[in-house]
Amino acid sequence: MVEQIVGTMVGRWYVVAFGVVFLVVARAHLGTRLMVIYAAVALAVGSLAENGSVLWGFPYTSYSFNPDLRGKELWIGEVPLMVPMCYAFLAYFAFAAARLVVSGPYSTRGRQPVLEYLLAVVLATWALWIIDPVSRLGRYHLLGELFEYDGPGFWFGLPLGSQVGFFCTSGILIGMLSLMMRDEPTVAVRGLLRHPRLPALVTYVVQVAFMAGAAALVARREEGEVATVADALAGASLIIAVPMILLTVIHWRALPRPAEDGPRKVEHASPLVEAPDDSS
């Protein structure tokens, strides 16, 4: 058991790193009690979805994990534990990042909550479009051989059903977060660098860039088909990112600054100001 714990914590250090950032940022945003409830539900949803796909092909179609990982790291059923552990921070960072993108740098909430929700689900799915295909190349970089889908797929070997399934799964988790934080107040902010959701947006970008960078590294190290696929994946990251960045900039420039809306209470919203602790 000790060897498996070490294998999970050390061998999957990047998952642990993003998990630690999630604990700090989400606790400041959600509060301790809501964060713990959400993380537990996310772990349960991720475990059920991953095991359901391995055993019955639902909701992500059929695939299997590398059996050689058994004994080297912790598993939950037929799935390495680190896989469902990612669900909490993947959905949360997309959720919080979407609130910043929709609201803009001068406010903590957008005027249409439905747009915050829909964009969050899209962001979570877009991240998976990079993370999963790069994970399939794990044998060529630090991730190691992790899983293999049974059938062909349109997106670098990933079936359409897997993408639709994750879209629905992330919709459930982000819906839960939206419900939890439905009464989050609208607070004016003095610019992007003071925005409390900025750490989530930055971390969302970093997790995608981390995997895109791994693809670019594989493309430079390997040859033949592997290099071609990896290079295309790195390029796909830019194809997804550049339009999103441009649209965000255009949207933000169209938003009024707080002073233009008339007198408003402006608060300094520090990125790590902790939400009221409701753990009791």
C-alpha positions as CSV (number, residue, x, y, z in Angstrom):
1,M,0.0,0.0,0.0
2,V,2.8,2.4,0.9
3,E,4.5,1.7,-2.5
4,Q,1.2,2.4,-4.3
5,I,0.6,5.7,-2.4
6,V,4.1,6.8,-3.2
7,G,3.7,5.8,-6.8
8,T,0.5,7.9,-7.1
9,M,1.9,10.9,-5.3
10,V,5.3,11.0,-6.8
11,G,4.7,9.3,-10.2
12,R,1.7,11.5,-10.8
13,W,3.2,14.6,-9.3
14,Y,1.5,16.9,-11.9
15,V,-1.9,15.7,-10.8
16,V,-0.9,16.3,-7.2
17,A,0.4,19.8,-8.1
18,F,-2.9,20.8,-9.8
19,G,-4.8,19.3,-6.9
20,V,-3.0,21.4,-4.4
21,V,-3.7,24.5,-6.4
22,F,-7.4,23.5,-6.5
23,L,-7.5,23.1,-2.8
24,V,-6.1,26.6,-2.2
25,V,-8.1,28.4,-4.9
26,A,-11.4,26.5,-4.5
27,R,-11.3,26.9,-0.7
28,A,-11.0,30.6,-1.1
29,H,-13.9,30.7,-3.6
30,L,-16.3,28.0,-2.3
31,G,-15.4,27.8,1.4
32,T,-14.2,24.6,3.1
33,R,-17.5,22.8,3.4
34,L,-18.7,23.3,-0.1
35,M,-15.3,22.5,-1.5
36,V,-15.1,19.2,0.4
37,I,-18.7,18.2,-0.7
38,Y,-17.9,19.1,-4.3
39,A,-14.6,17.3,-4.4
40,A,-16.2,14.1,-2.9
41,V,-19.0,14.2,-5.5
42,A,-16.5,14.8,-8.3
43,L,-14.4,11.9,-7.2
44,A,-17.6,9.7,-7.1
45,V,-18.8,10.8,-10.5
46,G,-15.4,10.4,-12.1
47,S,-15.0,6.9,-10.6
48,L,-18.4,5.8,-11.7
49,A,-18.0,7.2,-15.2
50,E,-14.5,5.7,-15.7
51,N,-15.3,2.3,-14.4
52,G,-18.6,2.3,-16.3
53,S,-16.7,2.9,-19.5
54,V,-14.1,0.3,-18.9
55,L,-16.7,-2.4,-17.9
56,W,-19.7,-1.5,-20.1
57,G,-18.6,1.2,-22.6
58,F,-20.7,4.0,-21.0
59,P,-20.5,7.0,-20.9
60,Y,-17.2,7.3,-22.7
61,T,-17.3,4.2,-25.0
62,S,-15.0,1.3,-24.4
63,Y,-11.3,1.6,-23.4
64,S,-9.0,0.0,-20.9
65,F,-6.1,1.1,-18.6
66,N,-2.6,-0.3,-18.6
67,P,-2.7,-3.3,-16.3
68,D,1.0,-3.0,-15.6
69,L,0.1,0.0,-13.4
70,R,-1.5,-2.2,-10.9
71,G,0.6,-2.5,-7.8
72,K,2.5,0.6,-8.8
73,E,-0.2,3.2,-7.9
74,L,-3.6,3.3,-6.2
75,W,-6.6,2.0,-8.2
76,I,-10.3,2.4,-7.6
77,G,-12.0,-0.6,-9.3
78,E,-10.7,-0.9,-12.8
79,V,-9.2,2.7,-13.0
80,P,-6.1,4.3,-11.6
81,L,-7.2,6.6,-8.8
82,M,-5.4,9.6,-10.2
83,V,-7.8,9.7,-13.2
84,P,-11.1,10.4,-11.3
85,M,-9.0,12.6,-8.9
86,C,-8.6,15.0,-11.9
87,Y,-12.3,15.6,-12.3
88,A,-12.6,18.0,-9.3
89,F,-10.0,20.4,-10.6
90,L,-10.7,20.1,-14.3
91,A,-14.4,21.1,-13.8
92,Y,-13.6,23.7,-11.2
93,F,-10.9,25.6,-13.1
94,A,-13.2,25.6,-16.2
95,F,-16.1,26.9,-14.0
96,A,-14.1,29.7,-12.3
97,A,-12.3,30.6,-15.5
98,A,-15.6,31.0,-17.4
99,R,-16.9,33.3,-14.7
100,L,-13.9,35.6,-15.3
101,V,-14.2,35.4,-19.1
102,V,-17.9,36.2,-19.1
103,S,-17.9,38.9,-16.4
104,G,-14.7,40.6,-17.6
105,P,-11.8,42.0,-15.6
106,Y,-14.0,44.6,-13.7
107,S,-16.6,42.4,-12.1
108,T,-16.9,39.0,-10.5
109,R,-20.2,38.0,-12.2
110,G,-21.6,38.2,-15.6
111,R,-25.1,39.4,-16.3
112,Q,-26.3,36.1,-17.8
113,P,-25.5,33.1,-15.5
114,V,-26.5,30.7,-18.3
115,L,-23.5,32.0,-20.4
116,E,-21.2,31.3,-17.4
117,Y,-22.4,27.7,-17.3
118,L,-22.3,27.0,-21.0
119,L,-18.8,28.5,-21.4
120,A,-17.6,26.5,-18.5
121,V,-18.8,23.2,-20.0
122,V,-17.1,24.2,-23.3
123,L,-13.9,25.1,-21.6
124,A,-13.8,21.7,-19.7
125,T,-14.4,19.8,-23.0
126,W,-11.8,21.8,-24.9
127,A,-9.2,21.0,-22.2
128,L,-10.1,17.3,-22.7
129,W,-9.6,17.6,-26.4
130,I,-5.9,18.2,-25.7
131,I,-5.4,16.2,-22.5
132,D,-6.8,12.9,-23.6
133,P,-5.0,12.6,-27.0
134,V,-1.7,13.6,-25.5
135,S,-2.3,11.0,-22.7
136,R,-2.6,8.4,-25.4
137,L,1.0,9.3,-26.3
138,G,2.0,8.8,-22.7
139,R,4.5,6.0,-23.5
140,Y,6.7,8.7,-25.2
141,H,6.8,11.2,-22.4
142,L,6.5,11.4,-18.6
143,L,2.8,10.3,-18.4
144,G,3.7,6.7,-19.3
145,E,1.4,4.3,-21.1
146,L,-2.0,4.9,-19.5
147,F,-5.0,3.7,-21.6
148,E,-6.2,2.6,-25.0
149,Y,-9.5,3.0,-26.7
150,D,-11.0,-0.1,-28.4
151,G,-12.2,1.6,-31.6
152,P,-11.1,4.3,-34.0
153,G,-12.1,7.9,-33.4
154,F,-12.3,11.2,-35.3
155,W,-10.2,13.2,-32.9
156,F,-6.7,11.7,-32.8
157,G,-8.2,8.3,-32.1
158,L,-10.7,9.4,-29.6
159,P,-14.3,8.4,-30.5
160,L,-17.0,11.0,-30.7
161,G,-18.9,9.2,-27.9
162,S,-16.1,9.8,-25.5
163,Q,-16.3,13.6,-26.1
164,V,-20.0,13.7,-25.8
165,G,-19.8,11.6,-22.6
166,F,-17.4,14.0,-21.0
167,F,-19.4,17.0,-22.1
168,C,-22.3,15.6,-20.2
169,T,-20.2,14.6,-17.2
170,S,-18.6,18.0,-16.9
171,G,-22.1,19.5,-17.4
172,I,-23.2,17.7,-14.2
173,L,-20.2,18.8,-12.1
174,I,-20.3,22.4,-13.4
175,G,-24.0,22.4,-12.8
176,M,-23.4,21.5,-9.2
177,L,-20.9,24.3,-8.8
178,S,-23.3,26.7,-10.5
179,L,-26.0,25.7,-8.0
180,M,-23.7,26.0,-5.1
181,M,-22.5,29.5,-6.1
182,R,-25.8,30.8,-7.5
183,D,-26.0,33.5,-4.9
184,E,-22.4,34.6,-5.3
185,P,-22.5,38.5,-5.3
186,T,-21.4,40.7,-8.1
187,V,-18.4,42.7,-6.9
188,A,-16.6,45.4,-8.8
189,V,-12.9,44.8,-9.3
190,R,-10.1,47.2,-10.2
191,G,-8.8,45.3,-13.2
192,L,-7.6,41.8,-14.2
193,L,-4.7,41.5,-11.8
194,R,-7.0,42.0,-8.8
195,H,-9.6,39.6,-10.0
196,P,-10.3,36.7,-7.6
197,R,-10.9,34.2,-10.4
198,L,-7.6,35.0,-12.1
199,P,-5.7,32.1,-10.5
200,A,-8.3,29.7,-11.8
201,L,-8.0,31.1,-15.3
202,V,-4.2,30.9,-15.2
203,T,-4.2,27.4,-13.9
204,Y,-6.7,26.3,-16.6
205,V,-4.4,27.7,-19.3
206,V,-1.3,26.1,-17.6
207,Q,-2.8,22.6,-17.5
208,V,-3.6,22.7,-21.2
209,A,-0.3,24.3,-22.0
210,F,1.5,21.6,-20.0
211,M,-0.1,18.8,-22.1
212,A,0.4,20.8,-25.4
213,G,4.1,21.2,-24.4
214,A,4.4,17.5,-23.9
215,A,3.0,16.9,-27.4
216,A,5.5,19.4,-28.9
217,L,8.3,17.7,-27.0
218,V,7.3,14.3,-28.4
219,A,7.1,15.7,-31.9
220,R,10.7,16.8,-31.6
221,R,12.0,13.6,-30.1
222,E,10.2,11.0,-32.1
223,E,9.9,10.2,-35.8
224,G,7.3,9.0,-38.2
225,E,3.6,8.7,-37.4
226,V,4.1,9.4,-33.7
227,A,5.9,12.7,-34.4
228,T,3.2,13.7,-37.0
229,V,0.4,13.1,-34.5
230,A,2.1,14.9,-31.7
231,D,2.9,17.9,-33.9
232,A,-0.7,18.1,-35.0
233,L,-1.8,17.9,-31.4
234,A,0.4,20.8,-30.4
235,G,-0.9,22.8,-33.4
236,A,-4.5,21.9,-32.4
237,S,-3.9,23.6,-29.1
238,L,-3.1,26.8,-30.8
239,I,-6.1,26.5,-33.2
240,I,-8.3,26.2,-30.2
241,A,-6.6,28.8,-28.1
242,V,-6.1,31.7,-30.5
243,P,-9.8,32.3,-31.4
244,M,-10.7,32.0,-27.8
245,I,-8.2,34.6,-26.7
246,L,-9.2,37.0,-29.5
247,L,-12.9,36.6,-28.7
248,T,-12.2,37.2,-25.0
249,V,-10.3,40.4,-25.7
250,I,-13.1,41.7,-28.0
251,H,-15.7,40.9,-25.4
252,W,-13.8,42.5,-22.5
253,R,-13.1,45.7,-24.6
254,A,-16.9,46.0,-25.1
255,L,-17.6,45.9,-21.4
256,P,-17.9,49.2,-19.5
257,R,-15.5,50.0,-16.8
258,P,-17.0,50.4,-13.3
259,A,-16.7,54.2,-13.4
260,E,-18.7,54.3,-16.7
261,D,-21.7,52.6,-15.0
262,G,-22.1,55.4,-12.5
263,P,-21.3,55.2,-8.8
264,R,-20.6,51.7,-7.7
265,K,-18.9,50.2,-4.7
266,V,-15.5,48.9,-5.7
267,E,-13.7,46.3,-3.6
268,H,-10.2,45.1,-3.8
269,A,-10.8,41.4,-4.6
270,S,-7.6,39.6,-3.9
271,P,-7.2,36.3,-5.8
272,L,-6.7,34.4,-2.5
273,V,-9.1,36.2,-0.2
274,E,-10.8,33.3,1.5
275,A,-14.5,32.8,1.4
276,P,-16.3,32.6,4.7
277,D,-15.5,29.3,6.3
278,D,-18.7,27.4,6.6
279,S,-17.1,24.1,7.8
280,S,-18.9,24.3,11.1
